[in-house]
């Protein structure tokens, strides 16, 4: 199982970024893909989930601004982040639990600053 992330970077407040999580080693439609983030000096927190049944859930602080999706043909999950705020600055990770083992992408820093 591998998760390879891309799409981090810097953006001004109010801007948008899309994170990608390219997967391999499992069938993406059969597992939940979770997104976490860790801000400097803070605990890692759950952000969003794209479920195997195609549902989505979000932590309240990003509800209505972040959207997670999946391209089954490309085995890739996405986290579209809109109306970004400085508080969204963090390293973002995609994760999946396959056969009882938790796999993480390498994480990429997203910086929201003017």
C-alpha positions, 0 to 999 in steps of 0.5 A: 500500500502506498499513498503519494501526496501532492499539491501543497504550497503557499496561498493567501487568505481566501485562496484555494488549493487542491491536495491529491493522494495517489494510491496503490496496493488496494482498491480505492473504492473499498476503503475510506480515505481520511485526511488529517492535518497537524498545525505547528505546535498542535495535535494532529486532527482529523479533517475529512473522510471520503467513505467507501460508500461515497459519502463525505464527512468533515470536521466543523471548522472546514465544513462548507469550505473543504471538499473531498472526492475520489477519481476511481479510474486514477486511484486518486483522492482529492481534498479541495480547500477553499476560502483558506484561513491562516488557521488552516496552515498545517501539514496535511496527510491522507491515510487509509486503514487496510487489513488492520494497518494504518497507512499514511502519505508523506504529508505536505505543508500548506501555508496560508499567509498574506 
